[in-house]
Amino acid sequence: MTAAFSNVTYWPEWAKASSLYEVNIRQYTPEGTFDAFSHHLERLKNMGVDILWFMPVFPISTTRRKGKLGSYYAVSDYRAVNPELGSKASLKQLIDQIHALGMYIIIDWVPNHTGWDHVWMEQHPDFYTKDISGKISEPLDNTGKSIGWTDVADLNYDNQKMRQTMIEDMIYWLTEMKVDGFRQDMAMLVPLDFWREVSDELRVVNQDVFMVAESEEAEHLRSGCFHAIYGWNAHHLFNSIAQHKAPFRVLDEWLNVYNNMNLPGSYMFFTSNHDENSWSGSEIERMGEAHQAFAVVSFTLSGIPLIYSGQEEPIPYRLKFFDKDLIDFRHFAYEGFYKSLLQLKRDNKAMWNSYFGAPVQRIMIDSPIFAFEREKDDNKVSVLVNLTPQHQKAASDRVISGKNAFDQSEVYFEPGHEIQLLPWEWLIVVNNK
């Protein structure tokens, strides 16, 4: 179960060992503002965070709004800032602070739809999809039925002027606000040829613009338009295993498919994000005692890992999506845990992203422990995780030696050595030859 790297999207040097941290400004502090969030920057930098992904910062439409504050994804102006979060000047100051700390920022972009009082509604009604009666339509499924997104209007990608205006608005954020890239919401609902246009034009402005697609379609990687797409299939398997609905060996089936795509290193793995937390439950609600074990897997597979706001606290509850809620930061109980994983990612070239790192090679395949290695040049990382609620014993099928990534203790297992792991326990061994 190994894979060779194929030609994939050029990765900027600064992103080779990076991880993502998704920022929900609204719920991050009692104030829910850019200025209030800025006080967390030093802490996040010390934790090892390097790329901050901000959920949408744009004004939110009031027409057909859901809840009191509305969906972050019902945008009313792509070139403005939500005044509830702060001013454009305060956001620019925050971006400058992020860059001064050696970190990077990408912002959530919403290309598939806008809110119902977006500035384009009156200026450019032809930018929108219309039904048979000529009225602007909400997004519909393939059968023409509502998917429940009643607070947004569907954009018409047959309109070339809309496409170009959308790209110009993205360029504005690169040139004027100095963001480093975009996470493209529902990218799979937008024509692939548009993403080729976006890629071509944005990279003229910034060769290193970093792009994440909310998509699992391999075409979004093969096109060269995106650096990362979602690892939803893996994530759903994580949930199923943690809930005792599937054995951990389903990961082998998935890993075979993943490796055969020849695109390792370009999936984003996670145990939570804004959608999962609000609609399916926090990682603790969904995964229980297994949530840290799957965070370990997410960080050590060949891909880019994601931490959602508050996971370092943690937050065992669902955050409201359309109204004010609060991440009650008090103890930062898992900050040390995530700091170790972020350091592991950063300090070991075998763990780096895309072609900078190494693919996954399964080891101890017949054992009751999920184990694999990644090796690049003189750096080898061995990962052993008990993905069951039972104490497991297994014999090593090779020499595993080095230092425990979490406590730096020396580890040496000869072939045949019995390895024991408690339920949902893990061991990561780093060997620098």
Residue pairs with C-beta under 8 A, 6 or more apart in sequence:
1 252
1 255
1 256
1 259
1 360
1 361
1 362
1 365
1 372
2 259
2 359
2 360
2 361
3 258
3 259
3 260
3 262
3 264
3 302
3 359
3 360
4 262
4 359
5 262
5 264
5 265
5 354
5 355
5 359
6 262
6 263
8 221
8 224
8 263
8 265
8 266
8 354
8 355
9 211
9 221
9 224
9 225
9 226
9 227
9 266
9 354
10 224
11 227
11 353
11 354
11 355
11 356
12 207
12 208
12 210
13 208
14 104
14 208
15 51
15 104
15 208
15 210
15 227
15 353
16 352
16 353
16 354
16 356
16 357
17 50
17 345
17 346
17 347
17 349
17 351
17 352
17 353
17 356
18 50
18 51
18 104
18 304
18 345
18 353
19 48
19 49
19 50
19 51
19 299
19 304
19 305
19 306
19 307
19 342
19 345
20 51
20 52
20 53
20 212
20 268
20 304
20 305
20 306
20 307
21 44
21 49
21 51
21 52
21 53
21 306
21 307
21 308
21 309
22 53
22 55
22 273
22 274
22 306
22 307
22 308
22 309
23 37
23 52
23 53
23 54
23 55
23 309
24 55
24 274
24 308
24 309
24 319
24 327
25 32
25 33
25 34
25 37
25 54
25 55
25 57
25 85
26 32
26 55
26 69
26 72
26 84
26 85
26 324
26 325
27 309
27 310
27 319
27 320
27 324
27 325
27 326
27 327
28 36
28 37
28 40
28 309
28 310
28 327
29 36
29 37
29 39
29 40
29 326
30 36
30 326
32 84
32 85
32 324
33 84
33 85
33 86
33 90
34 85
34 86
34 90
34 91
34 93
34 94
35 86
35 90
35 94
37 94
38 93
38 94
38 97
41 97
41 98
41 101
41 103
42 101
43 332
43 335
44 52
44 103
45 101
45 102
45 103
46 339
47 312
47 335
47 338
47 339
47 342
48 338
48 339
48 342
48 343
48 345
48 346
49 103
49 307
49 342
50 102
50 103
50 104
50 346
51 103
51 104
51 105
51 106
51 180
51 210
52 98
52 103
52 104
52 105
52 106
53 105
53 106
53 107
53 108
53 183
53 212
53 306
54 105
54 106
54 107
54 108
55 72
55 108
55 274
56 72
56 73
56 75
56 82
56 107
56 108
56 109
56 110
56 185
57 81
57 82
57 85
57 91
57 107
57 108
58 75
58 76
58 77
58 78
58 80
58 81
58 82
58 110
59 75
59 76
59 77
59 80
59 81
59 82
59 83
60 69
60 70
60 71
60 72
60 74
60 75
60 76
60 82
60 115
61 70
61 74
61 75
61 76
61 114
61 115
61 116
61 117
61 118
61 151
61 152
62 70
62 76
62 117
63 115
63 116
63 117
64 74
64 115
64 116
64 150
64 151
65 71
65 74
65 115
65 151
65 322
66 74
66 150
66 151
66 322
67 320
67 321
67 322
67 323
68 322
68 323
68 324
69 84
69 322
69 323
69 324
70 115
70 151
70 322
71 151
71 152
71 321
71 322
72 108
73 108
73 110
73 113
73 152
73 185
74 114
74 115
74 116
74 151
74 152
75 110
75 114
75 115
75 118
76 114
76 115
76 117
76 118
76 119
77 118
77 119
78 166
78 169
78 172
79 169
79 172
80 88
81 87
81 88
81 91
85 91
86 94
88 177
91 177
92 177
92 178
95 105
95 177
95 178
95 179
96 178
98 104
98 105
99 105
99 178
104 180
104 181
104 210
105 179
105 180
106 179
106 180
106 181
106 182
106 183
106 210
106 212
107 173
107 179
107 182
107 183
108 182
108 183
108 185
109 170
109 182
109 183
109 184
109 185
110 185
110 186
111 155
111 166
111 184
111 185
111 186
111 187
111 190
111 194
112 139
112 154
112 155
112 185
112 186
112 189
112 190
113 138
113 139
113 149
113 152
113 153
113 154
113 155
114 120
114 121
114 152
114 153
114 155
115 151
115 152
115 153
116 151
116 152
116 153
118 153
120 127
120 128
120 162
120 165
121 128
121 136
121 153
124 161
124 162
124 165
125 136
126 156
126 159
126 161
126 162
127 155
127 156
127 159
127 161
127 162
127 165
128 136
128 137
128 153
128 154
128 155
128 156
129 136
129 137
129 153
129 154
129 155
129 156
130 136
130 137
130 156
131 137
136 153
136 154
137 153
137 154
138 146
138 149
138 150
138 152
138 153
138 154
139 147
139 149
139 152
139 154
139 189
140 146
140 147
140 154
141 147
155 162
155 166
156 162
157 163
157 190
157 191
157 194
163 194
163 197
167 197
167 198
167 201
167 202
170 182
170 198
170 202
171 201
171 202
171 205
173 179
173 182
174 202
174 205
174 206
174 209
175 205
180 206
180 208
180 209
180 210
181 209
181 210
181 211
181 212
182 209
182 210
182 211
182 212
183 212
183 213
183 214
184 190
184 195
184 211
184 212
184 213
184 214
184 226
185 214
186 214
187 195
187 213
187 214
187 215
187 220
187 226
187 229
188 213
188 214
188 215
188 216
188 217
188 220
192 219
192 220
192 223
192 225
195 213
195 220
195 223
195 225
195 226
196 223
196 225
198 225
199 211
199 223
199 224
199 225
202 209
202 211
203 209
210 227
211 225
211 226
211 227
211 228
212 226
212 227
212 228
212 229
212 268
213 220
213 225
213 226
213 228
213 229
213 230
214 229
214 230
215 226
215 229
215 230
216 229
216 230
216 231
216 232
216 233
217 229
218 229
218 261
218 263
220 226
220 229
221 229
221 263
221 266
222 263
226 266
227 266
227 304
227 353
227 354
228 266
228 267
228 268
228 303
228 304
229 266
229 267
229 268
230 267
230 268
231 267
231 268
231 269
231 270
231 301
231 303
233 254
234 251
234 254
234 258
234 267
234 269
234 301
235 269
235 270
235 271
235 276
237 246
237 250
237 251
237 254
238 271
238 287
238 294
238 297
238 298
239 280
239 286
239 287
240 246
240 250
241 247
241 248
241 250
241 251
241 290
241 294
241 387
242 286
242 287
242 288
242 290
242 291
242 294
243 286
243 287
243 288
244 389
248 370
248 387
248 388
251 370
251 387
252 362
252 365
255 360
255 362
258 264
258 267
259 359
259 360
264 302
264 303
264 354
264 359
264 360
265 302
265 303
265 304
265 352
265 353
265 354
265 355
265 356
265 357
265 359
266 303
266 304
266 353
266 354
267 301
267 302
267 303
267 304
268 303
268 304
268 305
268 306
269 297
269 298
269 299
269 301
269 303
269 304
269 305
269 306
270 276
270 298
270 305
270 306
270 307
270 308
271 283
271 287
271 291
271 294
271 295
271 298
271 311
272 282
272 283
272 308
272 311
273 306
273 308
274 308
274 319
274 321
276 283
276 286
276 308
277 283
277 308
277 315
277 318
277 319
278 318
278 319
278 320
278 321
279 318
279 321
280 286
281 318
282 314
282 315
282 316
282 317
282 318
283 291
283 294
283 295
283 311
283 314
284 291
284 314
284 316
285 316
285 317
285 318
287 294
289 389
289 423
289 424
290 387
290 389
290 424
291 314
292 334
292 337
292 424
292 426
293 385
293 386
293 387
293 424
293 425
293 426
294 387
295 311
295 337
295 338
295 341
296 341
296 383
296 385
296 426
296 428
297 370
297 383
297 385
297 387
298 305
298 306
299 305
299 341
299 342
299 344
299 345
299 351
300 344
300 351
300 372
300 374
300 381
300 383
300 428
301 360
302 357
302 358
302 359
302 360
302 374
303 353
304 353
305 341
305 345
307 338
309 327
310 319
310 327
310 329
311 334
311 338
312 332
312 333
312 334
312 335
312 337
312 338
313 327
313 328
313 329
313 330
313 331
313 332
313 333
313 334
314 333
314 334
315 327
315 328
319 325
319 327
340 405
340 406
344 351
344 381
344 405
344 428
344 430
345 351
345 352
348 379
348 381
348 430
349 356
349 357
349 358
349 376
349 377
349 379
350 357
350 358
350 374
350 375
350 376
350 379
350 380
350 381
351 357
351 358
351 374
351 381
352 376
357 374
357 376
358 374
358 375
358 376
359 374
360 372
360 373
360 374
361 372
361 373
361 374
361 375
362 371
362 372
363 371
363 372
363 373
363 382
363 397
363 398
364 371
364 384
364 394
364 395
364 396
364 397
367 392
367 394
367 395
367 397
368 386
368 388
368 392
368 393
368 394
369 384
369 385
369 386
369 392
369 394
369 419
369 421
370 384
370 385
370 386
370 387
371 382
371 383
371 384
371 385
371 394
372 382
372 383
373 380
373 381
373 382
373 383
374 380
374 381
374 383
375 381
378 432
378 433
379 430
379 431
379 432
379 433
380 402
380 430
380 431
380 432
380 433
381 405
381 428
381 429
381 430
381 431
382 400
382 402
382 428
382 429
382 431
383 426
383 427
383 428
384 400
384 419
384 421
384 426
384 427
384 428
384 429
385 421
385 425
385 426
385 427
386 392
386 421
386 422
386 423
386 424
386 425
386 426
387 424
388 423
388 424
389 423
389 424
390 423
391 420
391 421
391 422
391 423
392 420
392 421
393 418
393 419
393 420
394 418
394 419
395 415
395 416
395 417
395 418
395 419
396 413
396 414
396 415
396 416
396 417
396 419
397 415
398 415
399 412
399 413
399 414
399 415
400 411
400 412
400 413
400 429
401 411
401 412
401 413
401 429
401 431
402 410
402 411
402 429
402 430
402 431
402 432
403 409
403 410
403 411
403 429
403 430
403 431
404 410
404 411
404 427
404 428
404 429
405 428
405 429
405 430
406 428
411 427
411 429
413 419
419 427
421 427
